[in-house]
Amino acid sequence: MFNLAKTIFFVLTIFAVSATVSFSQNDNMKSGNDNMKSEHESMKSDEPVGKQLDGGILYGQEYDQGMTPVSYSEFIASPESSNGKTVLLKGNVSEVCQAMGCWMTMSDGVNSTRVKTGHEFFLPKDIAGRDAVVYGVFKISEISEEDAKHYAEESKDPSVKPEDIKGPQKAFEIDATGILILNPSDSPAKN
């Protein structure tokens, strides 16, 4: 009987030790997965990554910093002469795509130009009101009603309602390769 009690005690001890080790490994695996998940989530960010330069943050490709940008208001006075040409413009960001940051607009208060990134790079969604330097190919085009409605849906501008857009729309666009969002201290003061 003593041997039977010893055997039962031995079996129960083995069972308890193996159960403890098993649960311990399970907890380590869970915590390891949690660590992996938080590392992955910290790498994944909604904020686009730009390159810090002296005057601001560059998104996309660099352009020749020796070039002199033309002011947007000066440029938009006669845009036809630049249709299909590479331009370097400095102006105010009036809105930004709120879905992905894949476009922005520049405006002089009357005319606006959509600056598209072609999904090659993305912009922060909170840069409206900031000044920017844009490098890319300017074109005067006609966009479909569907595309115009799509842009309106991605906009924060409450005055443009997708349901009010009818037919194709004339558009000024820039296929940008680089956009420098200027530091607030490097932008002229607004009146």
Sequence and secondary structure as in RCSB ss.txt:
>XXXX:A:sequence
MFNLAKTIFFVLTIFAVSATVSFSQNDNMKSGNDNMKSEHESMKSDEPVGKQLDGGILYGQEYDQGMTPVSYSEF
IASPESSNGKTVLLKGNVSEVCQAMGCWMTMSDGVNSTRVKTGHEFFLPKDIAGRDAVVYGVFKISEISEEDAKH
YAEESKDPSVKPEDIKGPQKAFEIDATGILILNPSDSPAKN
>XXXX:A:secstr
 HHHHHHHHHHHHHHHHHHHHHHHHHHHHHHHHHHHHHHHHHH  SS   EE SSEEEEE    TTS  EEHHHH
TTSGGGGTTSEEEEEEEEEEE SSSS EEEEE SS EEEEE TTSS   TT TTSEEEEEEEEEEEEE HHHHHH
HHHH   TT  GGG  S EEEEEEEEEEEEEE GGGS    
